[in-house]
Amino acid sequence: MNRGSEDSDPLKLPWYRAAFGGVGNQLSGDLLEIGCGRGEFAVWLAGVTPNVHVTAFDFSAAATIIAKERALKAGQAVQLLSGDAQSLPFSTDAFDWVVSCECMEHVPEPRAMDREIFRVLKPGGRFCFTTENYLNGLFIAWLRSWITGQSFDSGSEVQPIENFFIFQQVQRYLKNAGLAVARTESSHYQWLLLPGLDPGKPCTFELKSALARCLAKPFGRHFSFFGYKP
């Protein structure tokens, strides 16, 4: 996904909006963002949460260079590092918060990433993850990819690694890593995805009715998981 288009307000993107909406007024201490990309959310977060020390981490060294430039321009003290989310270069029990938006589905071994997140979180430390859930119209695209042998394309772009996730599977990974999932949310309801069809048209980004949100929750494309390390 292209995260570089929302420089001024990352909350225009549903995964960042879900993450900050779920934890924004609770943030304090040392926070790690995994999969920071070019630093849009990390730098913005450092600016709106003055009581939080933000460390941002990404696989792409080129992306973190851009993120450093963005942080410098914004005058925000964000520590930026690159490396492997499956082997984090941080000590055990180092962070009060771990946030990761739309990253886990692109990691070769998601369960290894979850174990590392458990390790670097302090006891009682909290996490917020957002990731894809394909229990919706995107399942059609996955089925087509499997039949034709073509790379999966969610409608934005083909990724080097794209794990097939449904929300129950992700929740199981987190629990098996030792993390406690306190609640979940979903957004962005993709009803259909077909070749040549604009993915934004057969899609509902937000549902106004509480009943509609409850019924549609298992089918949301972007799933958010909130919890803590016991």
C-alpha positions, 0 to 999 in steps of 0.5 A: 500500500502506498502510504506516501500520499497522506503526509499532512494527515495520516488519519485519512488512512483507515488503519492509522485512524483506527489505531490512533482512535483506539489508543490515542488518549492512553499513550505514554512512555516509550512507543515502538512503531513496526513498519513505519514506512516513510515515517508519516505516522511516527512523526505525526504521532510524536507531534501530537503525543508529547509524553511519548518517546517514539521509536520507528522501525522498518525493513526498508533502509531507504524508507527510514532515510526519508523518515529521518528527513521528515522528522528533522523537517518537522522538528520531532525527536523520533528514533528511526532504525531499519531491520527485520521485524522477526528479530528486533534489535531491542532489549527485552521489556523495552517498550510501553507500547507497540503499534504496527499498521498493515505490516504483519501481512507482509512479513515472511513469518508473522508468528516470529514477529508476534513473539518478538513483540511479546519480548520487547513489550514490558509486562503490562505494556499494550499493543495495537495492530492493524492488518488485512482481513480477507473474509470479504470481497478480496477472497475472490481476488485470492481465489482468482490468483490461486486458479490462474497462478498470478500474483495477488493484487488487492487493488492497490499494488502487488506486494513481494509478500502477501500473507492470506489472513482472516481475523481469527487466524491473526488473533490466534497468532497473537494469543499463541505468542503470549499476548492478550487480545482485549478487543477488536475492531474492523473498518473498510468493507470490501464487498467485491473485487474483480479485474478492471473494477475500481476497488473503491466503488463496491466498498463501504469505508464507514458504517453509521449504524451500530447494528450494521457495524456489529453485523459487518464486523467479521468482514471488515478489510482492515482489522484492529487488535488491541491488547497487552502483555500479561 
